[in-house]
Amino acid sequence: MSGTPDTAAAPAARGGISRRRLFGAVGAGAALAGAGAVVGRVTAPGADTAHAGAVPFRGEHQAGIVTPAQDRMHFVAFDVTTDDRDELVALLKTWTEMAERMTAGLEATEDGATGEGPYHPPTDTGEALDLDASQLTLTIGFGPSLFDGRFGLADRRPAALEELPHFPADNLDPARSGGDIAIQACANDPQVAVHAIRNLARVAFGTASVRWSQLGFGRTSSTSTSQQTPRNLFGFKDGTNNLKAEDPGALTESVWVGPGDDQAWLAGGTYLVARRIRMLIEQWDRAVLQEQEQVIGRTKRDGAPLGKTGEFDELDLESRGPDGPFVPVDAHVRLASAQHLGGLKILRRGYNFTDGSDGFGHLDAGLFFIAFCRNPLEQFVPMQRELARRDALNEYIQHVGSAVFACPAGPAPGEYWGQALFEA
């Protein structure tokens, strides 16, 4: 659903001092305040020579939402540290130019890794040199806290953009929750994703700082019918009934914000919900197979709903055996299903993570849950409330991080990330 990069207009940075010279002369942080005047029309130099494996950056919707889920992720939430609206807009323009270049398989700035010469800091960190685009996508979202009094955006905050409520059994770490701005980098090479976030964070110095971040490996959902269903760290197939890119009607109904939903600037965008879910691995590994399958509601080997034989067999919540319903009343798949929730659906795009141990000999590992939905208050919140109250899986998991962001539509040619919000 993404379009093609804008290659017709020559970058404004070519007329006069170049962006590379600007960054080299005064440093990335100082350059941001005046970057708006330098960037002008936002177009990635060389975007017309995108490498193999590139996903178009511009289009009706942002890439990285219904794009076939890549294997690796680096997610970061920023706090904006300036109170100057112009500095924030300048950062968004700079980020947009760099993002379009990197998703095309190019350096963050033209010849940035070595072209500044021996006496200037490189403007690209260089670890992605010689690597292709690896289907890198970069997706931006704005958190509720960005719409306070600092930037004159209070009256443009969407009604559905509220901090998520505290759910039963939540054990949230404030240091892993919230944020003014989020950027999700997904790629099939972890170094490409890390390089992208590293360079965006580097140039934000003085304007925004990293609040928290999360690395993910091994996607835990499929967003295209061309992909097989992956497995989570409990060993079960995850996201069998996820929405798919090939079903535009379902996406329009459940993912994309409509033009009359709320704020006009968000039309064509969506909401991103992030939840860091720690899996109690050692406790789960001691559970017998039958218990594991009853908790999930599917067979472990094939992913079939209990009482069925195939992964994609329709979930049957009514059929019963001699011991009760085939799918237990507290099974995860039952409580999260559209059948049980009156038709509610979300687009899942999560990743496994392992972050070493917790200091007590237990793995700090689990699922970094990401979902996109048209209205989190009407979709994710009732779904999570039901799971938090009744899900048998709660014995083996703990929600430790939480955030929600409004993701604008994809940038049109010449636009920067979030332009409709700031210029509406």
Buried (B, 14 or more C-beta within 10 A) or exposed (E): BBBEBBBEEEBBBEEEEBBBBBBBEEBBBEBBBBBBEBBBBBBBBBBEEBBEBBBBBBBEBBBBBBBBBBBBBBBBBBBBBBEEEBBBBBBBBBBBBBBBBBBBBBBBBBBBBEBBEEEBEBBBBBBBEEBBBBBBBBBBBBBBBBBEEBBEBEEBBBEBBEEBEEBEBBEBEEEBBBBBBBBBBBBBBBBBBBBBBBBBBBBBBBBBEBBBBBBBBBBBBBBEEEBEBBBBBBBBBBBBBBBBBEEEEBBEBBBBBEEEBBBEBBBBBBBBBBBBBBBBBEEBEEBEEEBBBBBBBBBBEEBBBBBBEEBEBEBBBEEEEEEEBBBBEBBBBBBBBBBBBEEBBBBBBBBBBBEEEEEEEEBBBBBBBBBBBBBBBEBBBEBBEBBBEBBBBBEBBBBBBBBBBBBBBBBEBBBBBBBBBBEE
